[in-house]
């Protein structure tokens, strides 16, 4: 693709400066006050800013196996609409990518249908059942790391064996931390709302206990270890201590944990995810964790389900909400514009840090494939799931007012999304 983009501003050293961008052969060749168009197509924007493409290392694309929930095509297009240019896809699929043959089924769909860069995860154990290690060696060249996301690895000896193998392969273990022996049928946070409305709660120890176990195993084995969707204040403390001890550990949290508490819950499946939205003190600890570097990145844990699967209330709806199209506008509106953190810090959390840890393309780098999004940061609108490109519509943020409308996303040198095209098939 050859293209000149005009009428935008680019963020440099914490402030915006007017700039034009030249793309040739899909690569970003020049950023400057005036670039030569040389007869190339020109796109001109007004009051727009160019930001590096966002990177989300925790998404569920649902294919192969669950195309009634979502498809690679639908969800990567939704990602592009949210300003994302690179994703890591979780392995709770059918078949589970636990061997080279099973992984190839997913890779074939990604090659055919992905609108943005996608690196899959391989499973840690066969079928994500925790009984035997998957074929990590065969999958290693093609995956971002190994995860049994959706399920915690219950046996410490199995996790230790996985870490030893992953260390030898120079791959990360990416852990859904959940001690199933402590769940006791819970499905929302064991806090104020659960007690007031007669719901069964999930205790925080079911999350922080496995993190503490795994941090010790990571210290022993030297394996790179990444903690998924941190929600509890105790988990932040465990990770902070592990980092201070030199453990190779990183961690993520999500917008719903940073912006909501269990007192915001309603009797609606769109408020149900795993781990659950927790208490105000947990939210405050998570915010402190992203500010002091304990938590390295913000991800969506984008998890589309069918409307019927999310229509059964808090108790019986399936776990998971969508977030690719709302994540940046929500965090920009309620954290950056309110002075909680800078835009530079938000981009570190949503772009540069995940890209570094998982070896994904990021940034406005001259000579590299173009990966960026054009935003109108002043555009204000109300979140309406009916407008989503994602097949999943369940979000706890329905009706929230946000600023930040993505006008165009260029991923790997190609236009992956344009606002005026979004209703096309």
C-alpha positions as CSV (number, residue, x, y, z in Angstrom):
1,X,0.0,0.0,0.0
2,X,1.2,3.5,-0.9
3,X,-0.4,6.4,0.9
4,X,0.1,9.9,2.3
5,X,-1.8,11.0,5.5
6,X,-2.2,14.6,6.2
7,X,-4.0,16.8,8.8
8,X,-3.0,14.8,11.8
9,X,-0.9,15.3,15.0
10,X,1.6,12.8,16.3
11,X,2.5,12.4,20.0
12,X,6.2,13.2,20.7
13,X,7.7,13.5,24.1
14,X,4.3,13.9,25.8
15,X,2.9,16.6,23.4
16,X,1.3,16.6,20.0
17,X,2.9,18.1,16.9
18,X,1.5,18.5,13.4
19,X,2.8,15.9,11.0
20,X,2.3,14.1,7.8
21,X,3.0,10.4,7.2
22,X,4.3,8.7,4.1
23,X,3.7,5.0,3.6
24,X,5.3,3.1,0.7
25,X,4.9,-0.6,0.1
26,X,3.1,-0.9,3.4
27,X,6.0,0.5,5.3
28,X,6.1,3.8,7.2
29,X,8.8,5.7,5.4
30,X,8.6,9.3,6.7
31,X,7.0,11.4,9.4
32,X,7.4,15.1,9.1
33,X,5.8,18.6,8.7
34,X,5.6,18.0,4.9
35,X,6.2,14.8,3.0
36,X,6.3,14.5,-0.7
37,X,3.2,12.8,-2.1
38,X,4.8,12.0,-5.4
39,X,1.4,11.4,-6.9
40,X,0.4,9.0,-4.2
41,X,-3.1,8.7,-2.8
42,X,-3.7,11.3,0.0
43,X,-6.0,11.0,3.0
44,X,-6.6,14.2,4.8
45,X,-8.1,14.3,8.3
46,X,-9.2,17.2,10.6
47,X,-8.5,17.4,14.3
48,X,-7.2,13.9,14.3
49,X,-4.2,12.3,16.1
50,X,-2.0,9.4,15.1
51,X,-1.3,6.9,17.8
52,X,0.8,3.6,17.6
53,X,-1.3,0.5,17.1
54,X,-2.5,-1.0,20.3
55,X,-1.4,-4.5,21.4
56,X,-3.7,-6.9,23.3
57,X,-2.1,-10.1,24.5
58,X,-5.3,-11.6,25.9
59,X,-8.2,-12.1,23.5
60,X,-10.6,-14.9,22.6
61,X,-11.3,-15.2,18.9
62,X,-13.4,-18.4,19.3
63,X,-12.2,-20.1,16.1
64,X,-11.9,-23.0,15.5
65,X,-14.7,-24.6,17.3
66,X,-17.1,-21.8,18.4
67,X,-17.9,-19.7,15.4
68,X,-21.5,-19.3,16.7
69,X,-20.0,-17.0,19.3
70,X,-17.5,-15.1,17.0
71,X,-15.0,-15.6,14.2
72,X,-11.4,-14.6,13.5
73,X,-12.7,-12.3,10.8
74,X,-15.3,-10.5,13.0
75,X,-13.1,-10.1,16.1
76,X,-10.0,-9.0,14.4
77,X,-12.1,-6.4,12.5
78,X,-13.5,-5.3,15.9
79,X,-9.9,-5.1,17.1
80,X,-8.9,-2.8,14.2
81,X,-11.9,-0.7,15.0
82,X,-10.6,-0.3,18.5
83,X,-7.2,0.8,17.3
84,X,-5.5,-2.6,17.9
85,X,-2.9,-3.8,15.3
86,X,-1.6,-6.9,17.1
87,X,-3.2,-9.6,19.3
88,X,-2.4,-12.8,21.1
89,X,-5.2,-15.4,20.9
90,X,-6.1,-17.7,23.8
91,X,-6.2,-21.5,23.3
92,X,-9.6,-22.5,24.7
93,X,-10.7,-23.7,21.3
94,X,-11.9,-26.9,19.7
95,X,-9.5,-28.5,18.9
96,X,-7.3,-27.1,21.7
97,X,-4.0,-26.1,20.1
98,X,-2.0,-28.7,22.1
99,X,-0.1,-30.2,19.1
100,X,1.3,-29.1,15.8
101,X,-1.7,-30.5,13.9
102,X,-4.3,-28.9,16.2
103,X,-2.4,-25.6,16.1
104,X,-2.3,-25.7,12.3
105,X,-6.1,-25.6,12.2
106,X,-6.0,-22.3,14.1
107,X,-3.1,-20.9,12.1
108,X,-4.9,-21.6,8.8
109,X,-7.9,-19.6,9.9
110,X,-5.6,-16.7,11.0
111,X,-3.7,-16.7,7.7
112,X,-7.0,-16.5,5.8
113,X,-9.1,-14.2,7.9
114,X,-7.2,-12.0,10.4
115,X,-7.4,-8.3,9.7
116,X,-4.5,-7.6,12.2
117,X,-1.4,-9.4,13.3
118,X,-2.4,-12.4,15.6
119,X,0.0,-14.7,17.5
120,X,-1.7,-17.7,19.1
121,X,-0.9,-19.3,22.4
122,X,-0.3,-23.0,22.6
123,X,-1.9,-24.9,25.4
124,X,0.2,-25.9,28.4
125,X,-1.5,-29.2,28.9
126,X,-3.3,-31.6,26.5
127,X,-6.9,-30.4,26.1
128,X,-6.3,-27.9,28.8
129,X,-7.1,-30.8,31.2
130,X,-4.0,-30.5,33.4
131,X,-3.1,-34.2,33.1
132,X,-0.2,-34.2,30.6
133,X,2.0,-31.6,29.0
134,X,1.1,-30.5,25.5
135,X,3.6,-30.8,22.7
136,X,5.4,-27.6,23.6
137,X,8.4,-28.2,21.4
138,X,6.4,-28.7,18.2
139,X,4.3,-25.5,18.8
140,X,7.1,-23.3,20.1
141,X,8.1,-21.7,16.8
142,X,4.6,-20.5,16.1
143,X,3.2,-19.3,19.4
144,X,3.5,-16.3,21.7
145,X,3.8,-18.5,24.7
146,X,1.9,-21.3,26.5
147,X,-1.4,-20.9,28.4
148,X,-4.3,-23.0,29.7
149,X,-6.4,-19.8,29.9
150,X,-9.9,-20.4,31.2
151,X,-8.5,-23.0,33.6
152,X,-5.7,-22.9,36.1
153,X,-3.0,-25.6,36.2
154,X,-4.0,-27.2,39.5
155,X,-1.0,-29.4,40.2
156,X,2.3,-27.6,41.2
157,X,4.4,-30.5,39.7
158,X,2.6,-30.0,36.4
159,X,3.3,-26.3,36.4
160,X,6.9,-26.8,37.4
161,X,7.4,-29.3,34.5
162,X,5.8,-26.8,32.1
163,X,8.1,-24.0,33.3
164,X,11.2,-26.2,32.8
165,X,10.2,-27.1,29.3
166,X,9.1,-23.5,28.4
167,X,12.4,-22.1,29.8
168,X,14.4,-24.5,27.5
169,X,12.3,-23.2,24.6
170,X,12.7,-19.6,25.6
171,X,8.9,-19.2,25.8
172,X,6.6,-17.6,28.4
173,X,4.2,-19.4,30.6
174,X,1.0,-17.3,30.6
175,X,-1.1,-18.3,33.6
176,X,-4.8,-18.1,34.4
177,X,-4.5,-18.3,38.1
178,X,-7.4,-20.1,39.8
179,X,-7.4,-22.6,42.6
180,X,-10.5,-24.6,41.9
181,X,-10.6,-26.1,45.4
182,X,-11.5,-22.6,46.7
183,X,-14.3,-21.7,44.3
184,X,-17.1,-23.5,46.1
185,X,-19.6,-22.8,43.3
186,X,-18.9,-19.0,43.3
187,X,-19.5,-16.9,40.3
188,X,-19.1,-13.2,41.4
189,X,-16.8,-11.6,43.9
190,X,-17.3,-12.7,47.5
191,X,-18.1,-9.1,48.6
192,X,-20.8,-6.6,49.3
193,X,-23.0,-7.3,46.4
194,X,-22.9,-11.1,46.8
195,X,-23.8,-10.9,50.4
196,X,-26.6,-8.4,49.9
197,X,-28.2,-10.4,47.0
198,X,-27.7,-14.0,48.1
199,X,-25.1,-14.9,45.5
200,X,-22.2,-17.4,45.9
201,X,-18.9,-15.6,46.0
202,X,-15.4,-16.2,44.6
203,X,-12.7,-15.5,47.2
204,X,-9.6,-13.6,46.3
205,X,-7.3,-16.3,47.6
206,X,-8.4,-18.5,44.7
207,X,-6.4,-16.0,42.5
208,X,-3.5,-14.8,44.7
209,X,-2.7,-18.3,46.0
210,X,-1.7,-19.8,42.6
211,X,0.2,-16.6,41.7
212,X,2.3,-17.0,44.9
213,X,2.9,-20.7,44.1
214,X,3.8,-19.9,40.5
215,X,6.1,-17.0,41.4
216,X,8.1,-19.3,43.6
217,X,8.3,-21.9,40.7
218,X,9.4,-19.2,38.3
219,X,12.1,-18.1,40.7
220,X,13.2,-21.8,40.9
221,X,13.2,-22.6,37.2
222,X,14.1,-19.2,35.7
223,X,11.1,-19.3,33.4
224,X,9.5,-16.2,32.1
225,X,6.1,-16.0,33.7
226,X,3.1,-13.8,32.9
227,X,0.0,-13.4,35.1
228,X,-3.3,-13.1,33.3
229,X,-6.2,-10.7,34.3
230,X,-5.1,-9.6,37.9
231,X,-8.2,-8.5,39.9
232,X,-7.3,-8.7,43.6
233,X,-5.3,-6.4,45.8
234,X,-3.4,-9.4,47.4
235,X,-2.3,-10.5,43.9
236,X,-0.7,-7.0,43.3
237,X,1.2,-7.4,46.6
238,X,2.5,-10.9,45.6
239,X,3.6,-9.7,42.2
240,X,5.3,-6.6,43.7
241,X,7.3,-8.8,46.1
242,X,8.3,-11.3,43.3
243,X,9.6,-8.4,41.2
244,X,11.6,-7.1,44.1
245,X,13.2,-10.5,44.4
246,X,14.2,-10.5,40.7
247,X,11.6,-13.0,39.4
248,X,11.0,-12.8,35.6
249,X,7.4,-11.9,36.1
250,X,5.0,-9.6,34.3
251,X,1.3,-9.1,34.8
252,X,-1.9,-7.6,33.2
253,X,-5.2,-6.3,34.3
254,X,-8.3,-5.1,32.4
255,X,-10.5,-2.0,32.0
256,X,-13.4,-3.5,34.0
257,X,-11.2,-4.1,37.0
258,X,-9.8,-0.6,36.9
259,X,-13.1,1.2,36.4
260,X,-15.7,-0.8,38.2
261,X,-16.3,-2.4,41.6
262,X,-18.7,-5.1,42.8
263,X,-21.0,-2.4,44.0
264,X,-21.6,-1.5,40.3
265,X,-23.0,-5.0,39.6
266,X,-26.4,-5.6,38.2
267,X,-28.5,-8.8,37.8
268,X,-27.2,-9.1,34.2
269,X,-24.8,-11.5,32.6
270,X,-22.9,-8.6,31.0
271,X,-21.3,-8.0,34.5
272,X,-20.0,-11.6,34.8
273,X,-16.4,-12.5,33.9
274,X,-13.6,-14.6,35.4
275,X,-12.0,-13.4,37.6
276,X,-14.9,-11.2,38.8
277,X,-15.1,-7.5,39.4
278,X,-14.0,-7.0,43.0
279,X,-14.1,-4.4,45.7
280,X,-13.1,-0.7,45.8
281,X,-9.9,-1.5,47.7
282,X,-9.0,-4.0,45.0
283,X,-9.6,-1.4,42.3
284,X,-7.4,1.1,44.2
285,X,-4.6,-1.4,44.5
286,X,-4.8,-2.2,40.8
287,X,-4.6,1.5,39.9
288,X,-1.6,1.8,42.2
289,X,-0.1,-1.2,40.6
290,X,-0.2,0.2,37.1
291,X,1.2,3.5,38.3
292,X,4.2,2.0,40.1
293,X,5.0,-0.6,37.4
294,X,3.9,-3.7,39.4
295,X,1.3,-4.3,36.7
296,X,2.9,-4.0,33.3
297,X,0.0,-3.9,30.8
298,X,-3.8,-3.5,30.3
299,X,-5.6,-6.1,28.2
300,X,-9.2,-6.6,27.4
301,X,-9.7,-10.4,27.9
302,X,-12.2,-9.9,25.1
303,X,-14.5,-13.0,25.3
304,X,-17.5,-13.0,23.1
305,X,-20.5,-15.3,23.7
306,X,-23.9,-15.6,22.1
307,X,-26.7,-13.4,23.3
308,X,-28.5,-16.5,24.8
309,X,-25.4,-17.5,26.7
310,X,-25.2,-14.1,28.3
311,X,-29.0,-13.8,29.0
312,X,-29.2,-16.0,32.0
313,X,-28.4,-13.5,34.8
314,X,-25.4,-13.4,37.1
315,X,-25.6,-17.0,38.3
316,X,-26.1,-18.9,35.0
317,X,-24.6,-16.7,32.3
318,X,-21.3,-17.8,30.9
319,X,-18.2,-15.9,32.1
320,X,-16.8,-13.3,29.7
321,X,-17.3,-9.8,28.3
322,X,-16.1,-8.0,25.2
323,X,-13.8,-5.0,25.1
324,X,-11.7,-4.5,22.0
325,X,-13.9,-1.6,20.7
326,X,-14.3,0.1,24.1
327,X,-11.0,-0.4,25.9
328,X,-9.0,2.6,24.7
329,X,-11.9,5.2,24.8
330,X,-12.9,4.1,28.3
331,X,-9.4,4.3,29.7
332,X,-8.6,7.6,27.8
333,X,-11.8,9.1,29.1
334,X,-11.8,7.9,32.7
335,X,-8.1,7.7,33.5
336,X,-6.2,10.1,31.1
337,X,-8.7,12.9,30.9
338,X,-9.3,12.7,34.7
339,X,-5.5,13.0,35.3
340,X,-5.0,9.5,36.8
341,X,-2.3,8.7,34.3
342,X,-0.8,10.3,31.2
343,X,-1.5,9.4,27.6
344,X,2.1,8.3,27.3
345,X,1.6,5.9,30.3
346,X,-1.6,4.5,28.8
347,X,0.3,3.8,25.5
348,X,3.1,2.1,27.5
349,X,0.4,-0.1,29.1
350,X,-1.6,-0.8,26.0
351,X,1.1,-0.9,23.3
352,X,4.8,-0.8,24.1
353,X,5.0,-3.0,27.2
354,X,3.0,-5.9,25.8
355,X,4.8,-5.7,22.5
356,X,8.2,-5.9,24.2
357,X,7.2,-8.8,26.4
358,X,5.6,-10.9,23.6
359,X,7.8,-9.8,20.7
360,X,5.0,-8.1,18.7
361,X,5.3,-5.2,16.3
362,X,4.6,-1.8,17.9
363,X,5.3,1.9,17.5
364,X,5.7,4.4,14.7
365,X,9.0,3.0,13.4
366,X,10.5,4.3,10.2
367,X,11.2,1.6,7.7
368,X,8.9,-0.9,9.4
369,X,5.4,-2.0,8.4
370,X,2.9,0.6,9.3
371,X,0.9,-0.1,12.5
372,X,-1.0,2.8,13.8
373,X,-4.5,4.3,14.2
374,X,-6.0,7.7,13.5
375,X,-8.2,8.9,16.3
376,X,-10.6,11.8,17.0
377,X,-9.9,12.2,20.7
378,X,-12.5,14.9,21.1
379,X,-15.4,13.0,19.7
380,X,-17.9,12.1,22.5
381,X,-20.5,9.3,22.2
382,X,-22.3,6.7,24.2
383,X,-21.3,3.1,24.2
384,X,-23.9,1.1,22.4
385,X,-23.3,-2.7,21.8
386,X,-25.6,-2.6,18.8
387,X,-22.9,-0.6,17.0
388,X,-20.1,-3.2,17.7
389,X,-18.4,-5.0,14.9
390,X,-17.8,-7.9,17.4
391,X,-20.3,-10.7,17.3
392,X,-20.3,-10.4,21.1
393,X,-22.4,-7.7,22.6
394,X,-22.0,-8.2,26.4
395,X,-20.2,-5.3,28.1
396,X,-20.7,-3.8,31.6
397,X,-20.1,-0.4,30.0
398,X,-23.3,0.0,28.0
399,X,-24.5,3.6,28.2
400,X,-21.2,5.0,29.4
401,X,-20.1,8.3,27.7
402,X,-16.6,8.2,26.3
403,X,-14.3,10.3,24.2
404,X,-12.2,8.8,21.4
405,X,-13.4,7.6,18.1
406,X,-11.1,5.5,15.9
407,X,-11.3,6.9,12.3
408,X,-8.8,4.5,10.7
409,X,-6.4,1.7,11.6
410,X,-3.5,0.5,9.4
411,X,-2.2,-2.9,10.5
412,X,0.9,-4.5,8.9
413,X,0.8,-1.9,6.2
414,X,-2.8,-2.4,5.1
415,X,-6.0,-0.5,6.0
416,X,-7.7,-2.8,8.4
417,X,-10.5,-0.4,9.4
418,X,-12.0,2.9,8.2
419,X,-15.0,4.4,10.0
420,X,-16.9,5.0,6.8
421,X,-16.5,1.4,5.8
422,X,-17.5,-0.2,9.1
423,X,-21.0,-1.4,8.1
424,X,-19.7,-3.2,5.1
425,X,-19.6,-7.0,5.2
